[in-house]
């Protein structure tokens, strides 16, 4: 698993780098030694903590519960919670252009597989990229040769 910088984690989680530092200072996140002190598995922890704060729970209270051993976000690192996929650096529009799959078709294929339909300039999920690669392998001549 590759390490992430605070800026990369902030970008993935949709918060500022200062917010990442605040979570570290509070003890909600643990920065590891080295160049990439964070992991992709830290992203859902950030999202859950910030969602709890937006819902009215004070971040200091969350941090206090973690320090006291009454709360842990470690469960978010287990396989069942990997559904909070990491966003790639490529947008749906870019992937559409790269693969030759029309944007509407791309959205319909992903939606039919249970993915939420997103705006064309939103970053695509990594697991959705895998689906696009499968589509490309299945019909290398492009979507015009797809059955249906």
C-alpha positions in Angstrom: 0.0 0.0 0.0 1.5 3.3 -1.1 1.9 6.1 1.4 0.1 9.4 1.0 1.1 12.9 1.9 -1.2 15.1 4.0 -2.1 17.0 0.8 -3.0 13.8 -1.1 -5.1 12.5 1.8 -6.9 15.8 2.0 -7.6 15.7 -1.7 -9.0 12.2 -1.5 -11.1 12.9 1.5 -12.4 16.3 0.2 -11.0 18.4 3.1 -8.1 20.8 3.5 -4.6 19.9 4.5 -5.1 21.9 7.6 -8.0 19.7 8.5 -5.8 16.6 8.1 -3.3 18.2 10.5 -6.1 19.0 13.0 -7.1 15.3 13.0 -3.5 14.3 13.6 -3.1 16.9 16.4 -6.3 15.5 18.0 -5.1 11.9 17.7 -7.9 10.8 15.4 -5.4 10.1 12.6 -1.9 8.7 13.2 0.8 9.9 10.8 3.4 7.2 10.2 7.1 7.8 9.7 8.4 8.4 6.2 7.6 10.3 3.1 4.0 9.1 2.9 2.7 9.2 6.4 -0.9 8.3 5.6 -2.6 5.4 3.8 -5.7 5.2 1.6 -7.4 3.4 4.5 -7.2 6.7 6.4 -9.6 8.3 4.0 -12.8 6.7 5.3 -11.7 7.6 8.8 -11.4 11.2 7.8 -14.8 11.1 6.1 -16.5 9.4 9.1 -15.0 11.8 11.6 -15.9 14.9 9.6 -19.4 13.5 8.9 -19.9 13.0 12.7 -18.7 16.6 13.3 -21.1 18.0 10.6 -23.9 16.0 12.4 -23.1 17.9 15.6 -20.6 15.7 17.4 -17.6 17.8 18.6 -14.3 16.6 17.1 -12.7 17.1 20.5 -15.2 14.6 22.0 -14.5 12.1 19.3 -10.8 12.5 20.0 -11.4 12.0 23.7 -13.3 8.8 23.2 -10.5 7.5 21.0 -7.8 8.3 23.6 -9.9 6.6 26.3 -10.3 3.5 24.1 -14.0 3.8 23.8 -14.0 4.5 20.1 -11.9 3.2 17.2 -12.0 3.8 13.5 -9.8 0.7 12.9 -12.8 -1.3 11.6 -12.8 0.9 8.5 -9.6 -0.8 7.4 -11.3 -4.2 7.1 -12.5 -5.6 3.7 -16.3 -5.0 4.2 -15.6 -1.3 4.5 -13.5 -1.0 1.3 -16.7 0.1 -0.5 -15.6 3.6 0.3 -13.4 3.5 -2.8 -10.7 5.9 -3.5 -11.2 8.5 -6.2 -8.8 8.5 -9.0 -7.2 11.5 -10.5 -9.2 11.1 -13.8 -12.7 12.3 -14.4 -15.5 10.5 -16.0 -15.2 12.7 -19.0 -11.4 12.0 -19.3 -12.0 8.2 -19.1 -14.8 8.5 -21.7 -12.4 10.2 -24.0 -9.6 7.8 -23.3 -11.7 4.6 -23.8 -13.9 5.9 -26.6 -17.0 5.0 -24.5 -19.6 7.7 -24.8 -20.2 9.5 -21.5 -23.9 8.5 -21.3 -23.0 4.9 -22.1 -20.3 4.9 -19.5 -22.6 6.2 -16.9 -25.3 3.7 -17.8 -22.9 0.8 -17.6 -21.6 1.8 -14.3 -25.0 2.6 -12.9 -26.3 -0.8 -14.0 -23.5 -2.4 -11.9 -24.7 -0.5 -8.8 -22.4 2.6 -8.9 -23.9 6.0 -8.4 -24.1 8.2 -11.4 -21.8 11.2 -11.0 -21.2 14.4 -12.9 -18.8 14.2 -15.9 -16.1 16.3 -14.3 -16.1 14.4 -11.0 -13.2 12.1 -10.2 -13.9 8.5 -11.1 -13.5 5.8 -8.4 -10.6 3.4 -8.8 -13.0 0.4 -8.8 -15.0 2.0 -11.6 -11.7 2.3 -13.6 -11.3 -1.5 -13.3 -14.8 -1.9 -14.8 -13.8 0.3 -17.7 -10.7 -1.8 -18.3 -12.8 -4.9 -18.4 -15.1 -3.3 -20.9 -12.1 -2.4 -23.1 -10.7 -6.0 -22.8 -14.1 -7.6 -23.6 -14.6 -5.5 -26.8 -11.3 -4.1 -27.9 -12.8 -2.7 -31.0 -14.8 -0.3 -28.8 -18.4 0.1 -27.7 -19.8 -0.1 -31.2 -19.1 -3.8 -31.0 -20.7 -4.4 -27.6 -23.6 -6.8 -27.6 -27.0 -5.2 -27.1 
